[in-house]
Amino acid sequence: MKRRSAALLVPLLLAVAGCTGTTGQEEAPTRQGAAASRPSPFQDCAELTTGPGATGAPTASPAGGGDPLPELTLNCFTGGAPVALRDVRGPAVVNVWASWCAPCRTELPAFQRLSERADGQLRVLGVNSRDSRAGAQSIGEDFGVRFPVLVDQGEALQRALGRNAIPLTLFVDGQGRVRHVDASGALDDARLAALVGQHLGLAVPA
């Protein structure tokens, strides 16, 4: 009985505190092959480093410092040229997620809605961490996630930030500086809009 109770507590603890494990990464080759043969649900990454991140009159970020994005180059889920994070044009919201992470799955639709509501003001970018291609693709298809996604199989971004749990969300200003890293758990529409306003100085409807 004690073993059963302990087993039931594990998913709950992961959902509250964030995900540090890696489940579901080992998949049958046939499943992986099937995912590779389907079109990617995500956008390509070509526009991440070209043109301004926001159109029209720029909105100043709140006063303060912030470190530049780590010097990392990651592959795009859809293929094409790898993307240097420091070349990503901000302002941007970068969400680190995986299909095996329950709070990641909970919040991903809110990031997709943010990408739609804030189009022209900021970019929304995903970083898929220590995941299988089939798992990530299925989540994109099931939840209608369309924003660009980079692949970080070695958790290089998490290590550069000194974080070991996901989901993580980075709020990056127009100069490519990380103004805030949120690790509070699954974010909803209202909380995302509030954080964008607080750290990037942009008014996005909730």
C-alpha positions in Angstrom: 0.0 0.0 0.0 2.8 2.4 0.9 4.5 1.7 -2.5 1.3 2.4 -4.3 0.8 5.7 -2.5 4.4 6.7 -3.3 4.0 5.9 -6.9 0.8 8.1 -7.1 2.7 11.0 -5.6 5.4 11.1 -8.3 3.3 12.7 -11.2 1.8 15.2 -8.7 5.3 16.3 -7.5 6.5 16.7 -11.1 3.5 18.8 -12.0 4.1 21.1 -9.0 7.8 21.5 -9.0 8.7 21.1 -12.7 10.1 18.2 -14.6 13.7 17.0 -14.1 13.4 13.4 -15.4 13.4 12.2 -19.0 10.6 9.7 -19.7 9.5 8.4 -23.0 12.8 9.3 -24.8 13.5 5.8 -25.9 11.0 4.9 -28.6 10.5 2.1 -31.1 12.3 2.9 -34.4 9.0 2.4 -36.3 7.3 5.2 -34.3 10.3 7.5 -34.7 10.3 6.8 -38.4 6.6 7.5 -38.7 7.0 10.9 -37.1 9.9 11.7 -39.4 7.8 11.0 -42.4 5.0 13.4 -41.4 5.2 17.1 -42.0 6.4 19.1 -39.0 3.6 21.0 -37.3 6.0 23.8 -36.3 7.1 26.8 -38.3 10.6 26.9 -39.7 13.2 29.0 -38.0 14.4 31.2 -41.0 12.7 34.4 -39.7 14.1 34.2 -36.2 17.3 35.9 -37.2 16.1 38.2 -40.0 14.3 41.5 -39.6 13.1 43.1 -36.4 11.3 41.1 -33.8 8.7 43.8 -33.5 7.0 46.0 -36.2 6.0 49.7 -35.9 7.2 52.0 -33.2 9.4 50.1 -30.7 8.3 49.9 -27.1 11.0 50.4 -24.6 11.7 47.6 -22.1 11.6 48.5 -18.4 14.8 49.9 -17.1 17.4 47.3 -15.9 20.2 45.1 -16.9 20.0 41.5 -18.1 22.5 39.1 -19.6 22.7 38.2 -23.3 21.3 34.9 -24.4 23.9 32.1 -24.1 26.3 31.5 -26.9 24.6 28.4 -28.2 23.7 27.1 -31.6 20.8 24.8 -31.9 19.2 22.9 -34.7 15.7 23.8 -35.9 13.0 21.0 -35.6 12.1 21.5 -39.2 15.7 21.3 -40.4 17.6 24.0 -42.3 20.5 26.1 -41.0 21.2 25.9 -37.2 20.2 28.9 -35.2 22.6 30.9 -33.0 20.6 32.0 -30.0 22.4 35.3 -29.8 21.2 36.0 -33.4 17.5 35.7 -32.5 15.9 39.1 -32.9 13.9 40.2 -29.9 11.7 40.9 -28.1 11.0 37.3 -27.7 9.6 34.7 -25.3 11.5 31.5 -25.3 9.8 28.4 -23.8 11.9 25.3 -22.8 9.6 22.2 -22.9 9.4 18.5 -23.5 6.5 16.2 -24.3 7.1 14.1 -21.2 6.8 17.1 -18.9 3.2 17.5 -17.6 3.3 21.2 -16.8 4.9 21.8 -20.2 1.9 20.2 -21.9 -0.4 22.2 -19.8 1.1 25.6 -20.7 2.0 25.0 -24.4 -1.5 26.1 -25.8 -1.1 29.4 -23.9 2.2 30.0 -25.7 0.6 29.3 -29.0 -2.2 31.8 -28.2 0.4 34.3 -27.1 2.2 33.9 -30.5 -1.1 34.7 -32.2 -2.1 37.7 -30.1 1.3 39.2 -30.0 2.2 38.7 -33.7 4.2 41.8 -34.8 5.1 42.7 -31.2 7.3 39.8 -30.2 8.4 36.3 -31.2 7.5 33.1 -29.4 10.1 30.4 -29.7 10.2 26.9 -28.3 13.2 24.9 -27.2 12.5 21.2 -27.1 14.7 19.6 -24.4 15.8 16.0 -24.1 12.8 14.7 -26.0 12.0 12.3 -28.8 11.1 13.7 -32.2 7.9 11.6 -32.2 6.8 12.9 -28.8 7.5 16.5 -29.7 5.7 16.2 -33.0 2.7 14.6 -31.5 2.3 17.4 -28.9 2.6 20.0 -31.7 -0.1 18.2 -33.7 -2.4 17.5 -30.8 -2.2 21.0 -29.3 -2.0 23.0 -32.5 1.5 24.4 -31.6 2.8 26.3 -34.7 5.6 28.6 -33.5 9.3 27.7 -34.4 11.0 25.1 -32.2 14.7 24.5 -31.7 16.1 21.1 -30.4 18.3 20.9 -27.4 19.0 17.2 -26.8 21.9 17.8 -24.4 20.1 20.4 -22.1 22.8 22.9 -23.1 20.5 25.9 -22.6 19.4 24.7 -19.1 23.1 24.2 -18.1 24.0 27.6 -19.4 21.3 29.1 -17.3 22.1 27.0 -14.3 18.6 25.4 -14.2 17.8 21.7 -14.1 14.0 21.6 -14.3 11.5 22.5 -17.0 9.3 24.3 -18.0 11.5 27.4 -18.2 10.5 30.6 -19.9 12.9 33.3 -20.9 11.8 36.9 -21.6 14.2 38.5 -24.0 14.2 42.2 -24.9 14.9 43.9 -28.2 18.7 43.9 -27.5 18.8 40.1 -26.9 19.1 40.4 -23.1 17.4 38.0 -20.9 15.3 40.1 -18.6 13.7 37.3 -16.6 13.7 33.5 -16.4 10.5 32.1 -15.1 10.5 28.6 -13.5 7.3 28.9 -11.5 5.4 26.1 -13.2 2.7 26.0 -15.9 1.8 29.6 -17.1 -1.6 30.6 -18.3 -2.7 33.4 -20.6 -3.1 36.0 -17.9 0.2 35.3 -16.2 2.1 35.3 -19.6 0.6 38.6 -20.5 1.5 40.1 -17.1 5.1 38.8 -17.4 5.5 40.2 -20.9 4.3 43.6 -19.7 6.5 43.6 -16.6 9.7 42.4 -18.2 9.4 43.5 -21.9 7.2 46.6 -21.6 4.7 45.2 -24.1 0.9 45.3 -23.7 -0.5 42.0 -24.9 -4.1 41.1 -24.4 -4.7 38.1 -22.0 
